[in-house]
Amino acid sequence: MATGYFSFSGQTPSLSAVLTTYASISAFMMVIRTILNEVIPRRMREFISSKLSEYFLFNFSNEFTFIIEQRWEAVISETYKAAEVYLPTIVGASTDSLLVGSNNTRNSTAVPKLAAQKILEARQTINIYTYDHKHSSWQSAVFQHPSTIDTMAMDADLKKFIIDDLDTFVNRKGFFDNVGRAWKRGYLLYGPPGTGKSSLVAAIANYMKYNVYDLQLQSVKSDADLRNVLTTTTNRSIILIEDIDCNETVLHDRGRRSASPDKEKETENVSLDPGATLSGMLNFIDGLWSSCGEERIIIVTTNHKERLDPALLRPGRMDVHIEMGYCNPSGFRMLAKTYLGIKDHALFGRVDELIKKVDISPAEMALHLMKSDDPTIALESLVEFWTRKY
Ligand SMILES: Nc1ncnc2c1ncn2[C@@H]1O[C@H](COP(=O)(O)OP(=O)(O)OP(=O)(O)O)[C@@H](O)[C@H]1O
């Protein structure tokens, strides 16, 4: 059959028939392309072509790009943090693809989330972060403070209370959900210098295995800046505001409040030096912004609790107030055990007498106990210093 078309009759078409058909189709396609190029604007053509390639890639390829956003619902994503911890352990410079598998076909979206939680829970190191305003991001360093709740020179009952409180907090996600409160706990640590406030923060971080975000209020420029700084902290972390009484405006705020109790709203908006307001901070602790993120412990330390605004101190904001005091006999014995490895010594009686008469901070005491490995030399140094103080 001498024709320019393919025959479906079972006969093999001749070479010239194939070439003729090919030439006709090519010519037809060229005409169509020319018409389309002239009729459809370039940008629309590019859009159609990109959609077509996306469609074919998505439907006919077994590869896809897995994007883990750094921030999810305004806070740093736990999955992102887990990937940051985990991926460097399995990929290197030469890795160009990664095979990800799951045997849970029914609930595959839960897999990354659960894996993220497990990875973060198994995390051995914890970090301390400080905010870099120039680059608008938290800068981290590995946190290796040796303090533990065990090594703190504190009343045994108080230690037990703290541990129980932390355990209760961490196990009560359901409770916080049910009562409609953000899963947060505020601790106020107050007492004279050198009584272990910072050490207790480190001990809590080590106990909970939480990262610590060290918030320097004085470098925050405004409430918006404060929100940005705080919402970029991760879950399962401690937000630390040390020596809050050093912020002049908090003290002024308190003074104005007592002078005019009716002006509560007004005083709450007084600026914390130089930019954030007390109201902005309270809003994050238990206001609308408190719901950004969960499992957070906010710790505020001060040498002068009496100077702080009552609005900050009330339950829901600072739930637990812990007074860190000067050494008592049991605190001294705790330090002697930690620093010198002893439970008793002939000089303990003299130390007990001095403790009743002169206040000494655990920091001062530790300084003398570190002077020698020989308990007698170290205790003599302590007693001599103390007697001079008396
Ligand atoms: N209660 C304590 N138990 C064990 N060690 C303590 C205690 N208090 C202080 N120390 C020791 O003293 C050092 C200083 O203590 P720390 O910085 O924790 O005190 P602070 O109350 O935060 O002081 P400041 O108010 O000046 O910041 C610590 O490194 C720690 O070794």
The ligand as a MOL file (V3000), in Angstrom:
LIG
                    3D

  0  0  0     0  0            999 V3000
M  V30 BEGIN CTAB
M  V30 COUNTS 31 33 0 0 0
M  V30 BEGIN ATOM
M  V30 1 N 24.7690 26.4040 97.4800 0
M  V30 2 C 25.9430 26.0920 96.8970 0
M  V30 3 N 26.3040 24.8210 96.7760 0
M  V30 4 C 27.4550 24.4900 96.2020 0
M  V30 5 N 28.3360 25.3810 95.6990 0
M  V30 6 C 28.0270 26.6830 95.8090 0
M  V30 7 C 26.8020 27.0930 96.3950 0
M  V30 8 N 26.7600 28.4330 96.3550 0
M  V30 9 C 27.8890 28.8420 95.7640 0
M  V30 10 N 28.6560 27.7980 95.4350 0
M  V30 11 C 29.9670 27.8820 94.8000 0
M  V30 12 O 30.2850 29.2640 94.6750 0
M  V30 13 C 30.4790 29.6440 93.3170 0
M  V30 14 C 29.6520 30.8920 93.0220 0
M  V30 15 O 28.2820 30.6020 93.1910 0
M  V30 16 P 27.1370 31.1350 92.2230 0
M  V30 17 O 27.7200 31.9080 91.1000 0
M  V30 18 O 26.2600 29.9800 91.8790 0
M  V30 19 O 26.3920 32.1050 93.2070 0
M  V30 20 P 25.2990 33.2010 92.8750 0
M  V30 21 O 24.3310 33.1540 93.9920 0
M  V30 22 O 24.7580 32.9890 91.5090 0
M  V30 23 O 26.1430 34.5300 92.9160 0
M  V30 24 P 25.7790 35.9620 92.2750 0
M  V30 25 O 24.5280 36.4530 92.9230 0
M  V30 26 O 26.9660 36.7850 92.6260 0
M  V30 27 O 25.6400 35.7440 90.8010 0
M  V30 28 C 29.9960 28.4730 92.4980 0
M  V30 29 O 30.8760 28.2350 91.4330 0
M  V30 30 C 29.9810 27.2980 93.4150 0
M  V30 31 O 31.1890 26.6020 93.2860 0
M  V30 END ATOM
M  V30 BEGIN BOND
M  V30 1 1 1 2
M  V30 2 1 2 3
M  V30 3 2 2 7
M  V30 4 2 3 4
M  V30 5 1 4 5
M  V30 6 2 5 6
M  V30 7 1 6 7
M  V30 8 1 6 10
M  V30 9 1 7 8
M  V30 10 2 8 9
M  V30 11 1 9 10
M  V30 12 1 10 11
M  V30 13 1 11 12
M  V30 14 1 11 30
M  V30 15 1 12 13
M  V30 16 1 13 14
M  V30 17 1 13 28
M  V30 18 1 14 15
M  V30 19 1 15 16
M  V30 20 2 16 17
M  V30 21 1 16 18
M  V30 22 1 16 19
M  V30 23 1 19 20
M  V30 24 2 20 21
M  V30 25 1 20 22
M  V30 26 1 20 23
M  V30 27 1 23 24
M  V30 28 2 24 25
M  V30 29 1 24 26
M  V30 30 1 24 27
M  V30 31 1 28 29
M  V30 32 1 28 30
M  V30 33 1 30 31
M  V30 END BOND
M  V30 END CTAB
M  END
